[in-house]
C-alpha cells in the first residue's frame, strides 16, 4: 500500500516555499525544470493545493491511506 501525493502549486508558490528552507539551487534553476501540472501518467496521485492548510493536508493523506487500507482488506476476503 502506498500513496502518491502531488503538490499542485503555482510556480510562484513553489518558489516562495522553497525560499523558506536551506537551498542549493534557486529560482533560475527551478524555472528551467518547471512543468505546470506535471502529473504522472502511471501513478494515482492525490493533489494537494495551496488552498489547503496543514491540518487539511494531513487529514486528506490520513483519509486516503485509510481508504486504501480498507479496500485492500476487502479484496482479501
Backbone torsions as a table, in degrees:
resi	resn	phi	psi	omega
1	UNK	NA	130.3	175.2
2	UNK	-150.7	160.4	-179.8
3	UNK	-130.4	132.5	177.2
4	UNK	-107.6	126.7	-177.5
5	UNK	-113.5	133.9	178.2
6	UNK	-115.7	119.2	176.4
7	UNK	-81.9	102.4	-177.0
8	UNK	-87.3	81.5	-174.7
9	UNK	-119.7	153.9	173.9
10	UNK	-68.2	162.3	177.6
11	UNK	-60.5	-42.9	-178.5
12	UNK	-61.1	-42.0	178.8
13	UNK	-67.7	-37.9	177.5
14	UNK	-61.7	-44.8	178.4
15	UNK	-63.9	-43.5	179.8
16	UNK	-58.3	-47.0	179.9
17	UNK	-66.6	-39.1	179.4
18	UNK	-62.3	-36.1	-178.3
19	UNK	-71.8	-6.4	178.7
20	UNK	-88.1	-0.2	-177.2
21	UNK	-132.0	168.5	173.7
22	UNK	-62.3	138.3	-175.1
23	UNK	-141.3	147.2	178.8
24	UNK	-102.2	-7.6	-179.7
25	UNK	-143.8	161.5	-174.4
26	UNK	-123.4	-166.6	-175.1
27	UNK	-59.5	-39.0	-178.8
28	UNK	-60.2	-46.1	177.2
29	UNK	-64.2	-43.8	-178.4
30	UNK	-61.4	-38.6	-179.9
31	UNK	-61.5	-36.9	177.9
32	UNK	-66.4	-34.9	-176.2
33	UNK	-86.5	-20.0	-167.3
34	UNK	-63.7	134.3	171.8
35	UNK	-134.7	114.3	-179.7
36	UNK	-64.6	135.9	176.8
37	UNK	52.6	48.3	-175.9
38	UNK	-85.1	59.9	179.4
39	UNK	-72.0	150.1	177.8
40	UNK	-73.3	146.1	176.7
41	UNK	-88.0	-9.2	-177.0
42	UNK	-118.3	-15.6	-179.6
43	UNK	-102.8	147.9	175.5
44	UNK	-90.8	84.0	-174.9
45	UNK	-81.3	142.1	174.2
46	UNK	-100.6	123.9	-175.5
47	UNK	-82.3	135.4	171.7
48	UNK	-113.1	130.6	-177.0
49	UNK	-112.8	166.0	-178.9
50	UNK	-69.9	-15.8	177.6
51	UNK	-74.6	-16.1	-177.1
52	UNK	-86.8	132.2	175.3
53	UNK	-85.7	174.2	-175.8
54	UNK	-57.3	-44.6	-179.6
55	UNK	-61.9	-40.6	179.0
56	UNK	-65.1	-39.3	179.1
57	UNK	-64.5	-47.3	179.7
58	UNK	-61.9	-43.6	179.6
59	UNK	-62.7	-42.1	179.2
60	UNK	-63.2	-46.7	-179.6
61	UNK	-63.0	-45.6	178.8
62	UNK	-60.0	-46.6	-179.1
63	UNK	-63.0	-44.0	179.9
64	UNK	-64.9	-41.2	177.3
65	UNK	-64.6	-41.3	179.6
66	UNK	-65.1	-39.6	178.1
67	UNK	-64.0	-42.0	177.3
68	UNK	-63.1	-40.8	179.6
69	UNK	-62.3	-43.3	179.6
70	UNK	-66.2	-38.6	179.1
71	UNK	-64.5	-41.4	178.9
72	UNK	-65.0	-41.9	178.7
73	UNK	-63.3	-40.0	179.7
74	UNK	-65.5	-41.4	-179.4
75	UNK	-68.5	-20.6	-178.9
76	UNK	-81.2	-11.3	-177.1
77	UNK	-74.3	NA	NA
